[in-house]
Amino acid sequence: MRSPVPPRTLAAELAHAEPGSAIRLQGHVHRRRELAKVSFLVIRDRSGLAQVVVRPDEIDETGLPPEETVVDVVGIATANPHAPGGVELTSPVVTLLSEPAATPPVELWRPAITAGLPTLLDNAAVTWRHPAQRAKWEIAAASLQGFRATLDAAGFTEIQTPKLVASATESGANVFPVDYFGRPAFLAQSPQFYKQQLVGVFERVYEVGPVFRAEPHDTVRHLSEYVSLDVEFGFIRDHHDVLAMLRTVLAGMTDAIRAHAADALDLLQVGLPSIPEEIPTIHFAEALRRVGAPEDEPDLAPEHERLLGEWALQEFGSDVLAVEGYPMRKRPFYTHPQPDDTRWSNSFDLIFRGLELVTGGQRLHRYGDYIAALTARGESTAAYEEYLQAFAHGMPPHGGFAIGLERWVGRLLEAPNIREVTLFPRDVHRLTP
């Protein structure tokens, strides 16, 4: 009778194995070290690293498998205080589950990758295997978990909206054209129109999905495709309700990182941001005065955002600052104006550690207001007929916001370039891998 095959044990679980018990590890060869009297294989799986001791008489004529080869190792759990977790495998039987791996483009066993960004991006399928690289996306994944859990608990419904659309969300914006069965179409730059319409169905909705911007920005903070975390909900008083919900979501995301990606935080030596109980807020006009910008500026420049971020940290001890009341001429037509002064909007940007992270605010909800807003801008209402249908049939006062996932993680890790935290970035130069 054949001896029973032990089930797979993850590397992180090896520390709890009973000494002398048979253990099966499966993973990549992270490091291979051959010494005169003994050799070591360090096996990497999704949970961490485990050490395997190999004696000379346990190595066949093919030798030890090279690094990154996928292997199955069955051996005996043996206590060793110098091994990861204090336990290693001895008397191993090593079986290759893949062909011997080619030499990786970077040495993944080193504590840090010293290769430049182009090398990391050109070889992303392999370089993301490095533990410090993986940790970046583990923080992103935990952020997504917190985003969803917080909104689910608040009565939101997750939606999915089309990414092939017939027109741009915002007039004049740059979009990617697509041949849609011989008809012109575009990749969606935002789920804005759809998430507003679905407030009339579910009242509270959110979406996690890609958005596409055909803007020729070649900077460290812009991507042509990124993950947008969109929220929209009804029966609000004004944009301050939207900002309060944003605060709850950001707190939930940081809590989830703390709960589900603590090891990643430790590995990257990252500190979580301070999200106060109430996000400090400054009016756009006052923000311009504070940074010494002309009063007729329609927007904040990156340097202005940096200065305001420093001020918020010094003045309030907060990593976040909301700038409200952007000029209506700078905001999309669906933005609700400030009731007491219609030059300004009931909208905001959230600055996170000196960088714009979120745009949000209150939307128009009356059909007549939409007709007036589009007419005032010289736009045809016919182009928005399907969108306006929802408002003609009654919509509650509503608003929402959108968070760029990669920008959130990039600022959280203080990465010099947003591409460092993007799995497979798309920009004006890069369409592969």
Secondary structure, DSSP 8 states (H G I E B T S, - for coil): -------B--GGGGGGS-TT-EEEEEEEEEEEEE-SS-EEEEEEETTEEEEEEE-GGG--TT-S--TT-EEEEEEEEEE-TTSGGGEEEEEEEEEESSS-----SS-TTSSS--S-HHHHHHTHHHHTTSHHHHHHHHHHHHHHHHHHHHHHHTT-EE----SEESS-SSTT----EEEETTEEEEE-S-SHHHHHHHHHHHSEEEEEEEEE------STT--SEEEEEEEEEES-SSHHHHHHHHHHHHHHHHHHHHHH-HHHHHHHT-------SS--EEEHHHHHHHHT--TT-SS--HHHHHHHHHHHHHHHS-SEEEEE--BGGGS-TTB-B-TT-TTBBSEEEEEETTEEEEEEEEB---HHHHHHHHHHTT--GGGGHHHHHHHHT---SEEEEEEEHHHHHHHHTT-SSGGGG-SS-B-SS----
